[in-house]
Amino acid sequence: MKIGIIGDTHFGAGFNLGRTDPVTQMNSRLIDFVNTFNGIIDEFVKRGVKLVAITGDIYDARYPTPVQLNVFSKCIQRAVQSNMKVVMVVGNHDQQRTNATTTVDIYNVLDLDKIVAFPNMDVYTIDDGGKQAHLIMMPYRDRRMVTGANTNNEAIDKIRAEVKKLTAGLKGPKIAIGHFMIDKAITGETSEVFSISELVLPLDIFSGFDAVLMGHVHRHDILSKTPLIMYVGSMEKITFGEKSHAKATVVIDTDDMTKTEIIKTKVRNLFEMDFDYTQVEKEYKHQITEQIISDIEKFDIKNSINKSISRLSVKVKENDLYYVNHDRLKEYIINKKVSYLSPIQTSTVNTRKLRSRDITETVDSKTAMASFIKNLSETENFKKKLLKFANSIIEEVEGK
């Protein structure tokens, strides 16, 4: 049987990077997430996937809105209508801190035949024509959530014992679907770099497993090919911090675990255009807006911002700031047919704080002062007076 694995879906995330759609009245990012999920299901259909497993963090908020609940339900209904079953583990974003309820409990309460959520560790066994495979469902836990554990190591030992108990005597492929950190993953560091109660599972917990597919970390990463140990990565690009992430889903064939397929997911691009105009000697003034536009054009030729979510950040000298035409820049970028443009960010550097390349340790005090005053934006008459006073002070201090 073919199993399709989707990473953390985070429905409801990234609304600050979207706008209200005039037709549906939904945030455009929520529509993006729906389209991405449905596109993945289409890919699964092409490949004959019969079971969809989601690695947790179904919703971004612990109290999702009715709209978010509705659109996700329609997404998994579409998978079911395509003759697939859907299983999901609970992520940390799905757990409500004030009680034991999770955001996906409703699917278990309704006792749906083809949709199952796992708030607790358990085994989901697949029987395909007499051939069995076992999904070890591992919802998120930190030390505080593991009964009787006073330290992280004690909590990990208890999870290790629970995994061993669940897998005892199982025949057929064993596949972990979970929402945990794995030791030395991504950063190459161990648990000390994470929060005090975060559990980072050592790889020996998965000894004897045929595959391990984890959520929680948003960057897609393969830690081992044999056996397959992987962070699936989040389904979508959620923030600009993920702008360079390659998003993917995974298809595993339980009849032949060597036939794992990683499918690149089509998601909307997030682009940051960062331009710094403070490192050059000249001031642009009237030409600064056209210079920024020229650099946007170069960026667009290389990356194509069409249909993307883009952000423009510009750093200019203090005297150029007045001439930066935000409306002109916004109009130019929007005409590139971006999906959404974040507010343009402009920062400045005081020209008086910029060091002149003519001022070095070998230059005498008067020459250095003359060079500094020459680069000021004051009137020539004022600069002459300033230089005269400066030289008199230098002479008094240096005794010349």
N, C-alpha and C positions, 0 to 999 in steps of 0.2 A: 504494500500500500504506500502511496505517496502522501507525505505530510508536508504542508506548507507552513513555515514559521514566520510570523510577522513580529517585529520589534515593538517597543513601547509606542503606543499610538497617540497618547496625550491629546485626545480630543478636547478642544477648548483652549489650547495653548496659542501664544503668539498673536493675540487679538490686537496688540499695539502695532503690529506690522500689517494690519489689514484695515478695511473700510466696510461700511454697511452696504451690502448689495441691494440695489434699488428694487429688484424683482422679488428676492426671497426674504429680504430684511435680515439676513444672517450676515455675520462677519465674513469677509472674503477669505480669511484664513481657515475658518471652519469649513467652508466650501472646498478649499484646497485639500484639507485633510480627508474629506469625504471622497473627493475625486481620486486621491492617491490610494486610499483603501480599496475603492472599487476597481481601480486599475490593476492593483495587485491580485484581486480575485479573478479578474479576466485572465491574467497570466497563469494563475493556478488552474483555471478551467482548461486552458490550452494544454497543460501538462498532465491532466488527469488526476489532480490532487483530490483526495477524499476527506482529509481532515486538516483543519486550520488551527494552529496553536499560536496564541498571543502571549508575549513574555511579560505582561503586566503594565502598570501605569496606563490603564485604558483611558481614563480622563486625566486632564492636567490638574483639576481642582478636586479637593476632597468633597466638595458639595457642588457637583455639576448642575448646570441649569437644565430645565425641562427640554430646551432645544437641543442641547448637547446629548442628553440621554436619548432623545428621539432619533437624532441622525445616526448615532452609533448603532442603535437597535435596528434601524433600516439597513445599515451596512452589513451587519451579521445575518439579517434576514435574507439579504441578497445572496450571501454565501450559502446559506441553507437551501435556498431555492435553486442553487446551482449544484445541489446534491452533495453538499459538504457538511460535515459536523464541525462544530467550533468549540474549542476548549481554551481556557485562559487562566493564568495564575494572577493572583492579586499582587499589585506592586505597592510601594510605599505611598504613592499618590492616591491609591484607591482605598486606603484605610482611614477611617474617621476616628480621630483621637479621643473624642468624648464618649464613644461607645464601641461595641464590638462589631458594629455593622460596617460592611464595605459597600462601595458604590456599585458592585456587580452582583450582590446577593439576590437581587430580584430574579435573575435567571434561574437560580436554584429553587427559590420559593415557588416559581411557576412550574417547576418540575418538567422542563422542556426536554424532549427526547434527544435533540441534536445540539443543545447548547449547555455547557457545564462550566461553572466558575469554581476555582479552587482557592478558598481562603486559608486552607490548611494543607500541609504536606500529605500527599496521597499518590496512589498509582492509578493511572488510567490505562487499561489494557485494551488493545486493538486485536480483534480476531478477524483476519481476512482469509476466508476459505480454509480455516484450520491452522493458519500460520499466525502466531501471536507476536506482538511487539508491545513494549511497555513504556509508557511515558511517566517518568517520575516528576510529579508536579511540585515545584518548590517555591511557594509564595514568599514575599519579602519578610525577613525577620531581622531585628537588631537585638542586642543583648537584653534590653528591657522586656522584649516580647517572648523570651525563652524562659519558661518557668523554672525557677531554682538555680538560675545561672547568675553568679555574682561577678564573673569576669567574662571578657570576650572569649577567652580560651575555653572556659567551661561551657559557654553557649555553643561554640563550634563543636566541642566534643559531643554535646547532646544532639546536635544536628547530624553529626557523623553516625551516631548510634541509631538515630531514626532512619537515616538513609539505608543503613545496613539491614535494619529490621524490615523495611519496606521491600527491599530487593532480594531478600533471602528466598531461595528456591525458584526465582523467576527464570523461565526458559524463553529464549528468544532475545532479540535486540532490546537494550535498555537505553533510553534516551532521556536526559534531564532537560526539562523546560523550567527555567527559574528566573528569579529577579534578585540576584546577589552580585556582589563584587567577588572576583576571583584573584587569588594571590599573584602578585607580580604582573597583573594585567595592565595594559596601556602605559602606565607611568613607570613600570619596572620597580615600583616600590612595594613595600609590605604595608601591613595594616596601620602602622604608626602614623602614616600621613593622612589618614582619614579621621572622621569624627570619632569621638570617644566611645560610642556604642555601636559603631558600624562594624558589621561582621564581614570579614574577607576570607572566603573559604579556600583552604589549601587544596591543591589538585588531587591529593591522595583520597579525598572524600569520594572522588568519581572513579576510583579504581574499578575496572571491570565494566565500565559503561562504554557503549558504542558511540555515543555522541552527547555533547553537552552544549546547549544553546541558551545563553543567558541574556536577560534584559538588564535594565538599571544604568548601564553605561551607554551613552548615546552614540559613540563612535563605533562603527562597524570594525571588528578586528578579529582575526583568526589567530588563536594562541597555539593551536596544535592541529595538524591535519590528520594524524593517525595516533589515537582516535581524534575525531573532530571535536575541538573545544573552541567555542566562538562566542563573541558578543555580536548579536544580530544587529545592534544599533537601533536608534529610534526610527520610526517609520518616516518621519518628515524632518526637514530642517526647521528647528523651533526658534532659534535665536541667531543673531549674527555670529555668535560664537561657533555655530555649526555650519557656517557658510562654505567651508572647504570639505565638509564631510561627504563621502560617497555613500548614499543610502542604498540598502539592499535587503532582499528577502531570501529565504533559503527553502529549497525543496529537498527532502530526504526520502529515499526509497527504502522502506524497511525490508524489502526482498533482496536488496543489494546496497549495503551501506556505503559502498565505494562510489555510488552514483549520485553524490550530493551535487546539487546545482545551486549556484549563487546567482540571483537575478538582480541586475541593477534596477533600482526603482526610479521612475521618472517623477521628479519633484520640482517645484518652482525654485529657481535660483535666487539666492540672497547675495547681493553685491555691496561692498563698501568701497566708495571712491574717496581715498584719502590723499589730499594734495597739500604740500607744504611749500609756501612761497617765502619763507623767512630765511632761507639759507643762501640767498643770492644778495649781491651788493645793492642792486638797483631797487627802486620802488616802482610798482606798476601803475598805481593811481588809476587814471582813466582807462587803462588797458587791462586792469586786473580781471574784470568780468569776462572779457573776451579770451584772456589767457586760460581761465578756468574752463570755459566752454571748449576751447581747443583741446584741453587735457581730457575732458569728458568724452569728446569725440574719439580720441585715441583709445581710451579705455573701452568705449563701445565697440570699436572696430575689433579689438582683441577679444572681448568677452560677450558682446551682444546683450545689452540690458533690456531688450524687448521682452515683455511679459514677466520681468523679474521684480523682486522687491529690492529697492536700492536705497542707499543712504550716502549723502554727500557730506564730507567733513573737510573743511578748508581752514588752513592756518596761514594767516597773513600778517604782515607788519602793521603796526598801529596806524601809520599814515595811509595805508591802503584800504583799511576797513570801511571807511566812508563810501568808497567807490564800488564795493561789492553789491551788485544788484540781485537780491534774493529772488525777486519776482521773475527777472529775466532768466536766471538759472533754473528756477522751478519750471517755468514754461518750456524751456529747452529740453529738460529731462522728461517731462510728461509727454512732449511731442515724440519722444522715443518709444512711446506706448508701453511704459512700465506699468506693472500691475499696481504697485503702491510705492510712493516716495515718502520716506521718513523725513521729518523736519530737518532742514539743512542746518548743519552745525558749523559755526564760524568761531574761531578763536584767534587771539592776537598776541603778538610779541612787541613789547615796547622797544622801538628802535634805539633808544638810549641804552638799552641793556645789551644790545648786540655788539660784540667785540669787532673792532676794525682789524682787518688782516695787516694793516700798516703799523699797528701798535704791537711791538714785541719787546722782549726784555733788553734788546740791544739799542733801542731808541731812547734818546734823552727825554726828560720830562716835558720840556717846552714843545718839542716836535710831536710827542705823543698827544699832548693836550690840543695842539693845533689840528692834528688829524681827527681827533674826537669831535671838536667843535665844528669842523668843516662838514661833517656828516650829519649834523643836526638839521632839523627842518625849520629852524628859525630864520628870520630875515637876515640879510648880509650885514646890515647896520648893527643889529643886536649881537651877531656873532663876533663882530669886530670889538665891541665893547666887552663882551664876555671874555674874549681872548686876552685883552689888555689887563683886566682884573685878574685872570687866571695866572698870567705871567708874573704879575707883581707878587702874588701869593707864593708862587714857586721860587722867585728870587729871595723872598724873605725867609722861606723855610730852608732853602738850600744854601743861603748866604751868598748869593751871587747878585 
